[in-house]
Amino acid sequence: MNHEGKVAVVTGAAQGIGLACAQRLHAEGAKVILSDVQVEKAMAEAQALDASGKSAIGCRTDVSVQAEMADLVGMAVETFGSLDIMVNNAGMGIGASVLDISEADFDKVMGINLKGTFFGSQEAARVMVNQESGGAIVNMSSAQALLAIPESVPYGISKAGINQLTRIFAISLASRGVRVNAVGPGTILTELAKNAVLTSEESYRKILSRTPIGRCGEVEEVASVVSFLASSDASYVTGQVIYPDGGRMPVNYTMPVDHLPPI
Ligand SMILES: NC(=O)c1ccc[n+]([C@@H]2O[C@H](COP(=O)([O-])OP(=O)(O)OC[C@H]3O[C@@H](n4cnc5c(N)ncnc54)[C@H](O)[C@@H]3O)[C@@H](O)[C@H]2O)c1
């Protein structure tokens, strides 16, 4: 894709999928702001992209605080002159059953995943509707927006909410030059997945039994979809969720797992 002349903000960009998105958008010409609560890591990754800071900078933003999202978007415009691409990627989960989940844990996951994505979209859209070139917002959803896991309560609910807020923003802003889409990965090899679900051979087998392609995804295989949705090649696409999930969504019964690829 060509993102020459564009300015992109990626939240949760210190590692994993967010970092891959920032790297991909930067490689394709965008100036990028890598924001994260892990500020040192975000700044180091920005430096690795461009030590001069002219086309990549890192900063600290807690996406669950609206004022920090407003500051992040303001900083992007002040530093690079516009905001063309907003990738609301930061997210996390806390494992607990419907009977056990506490109010504090529920609020934490919702605050980061759902509220963070909502206000990230709102702050970005407020800038984009006033730009002649409009803009593109890409939200990080999950296969869990549609497929339920009993121990993943607020996470799945938050991702389902992200799908709906994506559609609501999309139709609200369609006539104002702003496209809003989401990406719903299956199981991708990141710290989040390794700590949460790839914890034993049994759970790895369970995951692959629902992954027809027969392996987990790589972060670059999500970043490529984000890049497409953010690009002018997707100029007629809005309000959609695309699932880079190795074929999980259409599977009804489970798949045989003869081989466990190394992770
Ligand atoms: N890895 C997967 O299998 C998978 C599958 C579906 C969806 N996702 C989604 O992709 C996104 C990225 O996940 P990942 O696998 O790269 O996880 P990760 O844990 O490797 O990265 C998440 C990043 O978000 C940052 N972050 C956490 N809380 C934050 C906050 N309050 N403010 C700002 N940054 C914050 C973390 O510091 C981290 O750098 C998440 O939204 C996740 O739900 C991941």
The ligand as a MOL file (V3000), in Angstrom:
LIG
                    3D

  0  0  0     0  0            999 V3000
M  V30 BEGIN CTAB
M  V30 COUNTS 44 48 0 0 0
M  V30 BEGIN ATOM
M  V30 1 N -2.6420 -11.7310 19.7760 0
M  V30 2 C -3.8360 -12.2090 19.4540 0
M  V30 3 O -4.0400 -13.4280 19.2680 0
M  V30 4 C -4.9960 -11.2590 19.2610 0
M  V30 5 C -6.1700 -11.7890 18.7250 0
M  V30 6 C -7.2550 -10.9370 18.5320 0
M  V30 7 C -7.1540 -9.5940 18.8590 0
M  V30 8 N -5.9960 -9.1180 19.3800 0 CHG=1
M  V30 9 C -5.9670 -7.6890 19.7110 0
M  V30 10 O -4.8530 -7.0660 19.1250 0
M  V30 11 C -4.4560 -5.9590 19.9410 0
M  V30 12 C -2.9740 -6.0580 20.2370 0
M  V30 13 O -2.7440 -7.2640 20.9330 0
M  V30 14 P -1.3350 -7.9890 20.9920 0
M  V30 15 O -1.5770 -9.4200 20.8210 0
M  V30 16 O -0.3390 -7.2890 20.1290 0 CHG=-1
M  V30 17 O -1.0260 -7.7510 22.5410 0
M  V30 18 P 0.2570 -7.2530 23.3290 0
M  V30 19 O -0.0590 -7.4740 24.7630 0
M  V30 20 O 1.5030 -7.8490 22.7690 0
M  V30 21 O 0.2560 -5.6840 23.0200 0
M  V30 22 C -0.7120 -4.8270 23.5470 0
M  V30 23 C -0.0760 -3.4700 23.7580 0
M  V30 24 O -1.0890 -2.5930 24.3010 0
M  V30 25 C -0.4850 -1.8410 25.3290 0
M  V30 26 N -1.4820 -1.3640 26.2810 0
M  V30 27 C -2.1300 -2.0960 27.2320 0
M  V30 28 N -2.9210 -1.2850 27.9500 0
M  V30 29 C -2.8010 -0.0390 27.4290 0
M  V30 30 C -3.3620 1.2270 27.7320 0
M  V30 31 N -4.2260 1.3830 28.7570 0
M  V30 32 N -3.0120 2.3010 26.9850 0
M  V30 33 C -2.1280 2.1500 25.9750 0
M  V30 34 N -1.5400 1.0010 25.6440 0
M  V30 35 C -1.8770 -0.0890 26.3630 0
M  V30 36 C 0.5110 -2.7870 25.9760 0
M  V30 37 O 1.4860 -2.0710 26.7240 0
M  V30 38 C 1.0840 -3.4990 24.7600 0
M  V30 39 O 2.1960 -2.8230 24.2300 0
M  V30 40 C -5.3500 -5.9870 21.1710 0
M  V30 41 O -6.4360 -5.1080 21.0020 0
M  V30 42 C -5.8370 -7.4220 21.1960 0
M  V30 43 O -7.0760 -7.5600 21.8590 0
M  V30 44 C -4.9150 -9.9170 19.5920 0
M  V30 END ATOM
M  V30 BEGIN BOND
M  V30 1 1 1 2
M  V30 2 2 2 3
M  V30 3 1 2 4
M  V30 4 1 4 5
M  V30 5 2 4 44
M  V30 6 2 5 6
M  V30 7 1 6 7
M  V30 8 2 7 8
M  V30 9 1 8 9
M  V30 10 1 8 44
M  V30 11 1 9 10
M  V30 12 1 9 42
M  V30 13 1 10 11
M  V30 14 1 11 12
M  V30 15 1 11 40
M  V30 16 1 12 13
M  V30 17 1 13 14
M  V30 18 2 14 15
M  V30 19 1 14 16
M  V30 20 1 14 17
M  V30 21 1 17 18
M  V30 22 2 18 19
M  V30 23 1 18 20
M  V30 24 1 18 21
M  V30 25 1 21 22
M  V30 26 1 22 23
M  V30 27 1 23 24
M  V30 28 1 23 38
M  V30 29 1 24 25
M  V30 30 1 25 26
M  V30 31 1 25 36
M  V30 32 1 26 27
M  V30 33 1 26 35
M  V30 34 2 27 28
M  V30 35 1 28 29
M  V30 36 1 29 30
M  V30 37 2 29 35
M  V30 38 1 30 31
M  V30 39 2 30 32
M  V30 40 1 32 33
M  V30 41 2 33 34
M  V30 42 1 34 35
M  V30 43 1 36 37
M  V30 44 1 36 38
M  V30 45 1 38 39
M  V30 46 1 40 41
M  V30 47 1 40 42
M  V30 48 1 42 43
M  V30 END BOND
M  V30 END CTAB
M  END
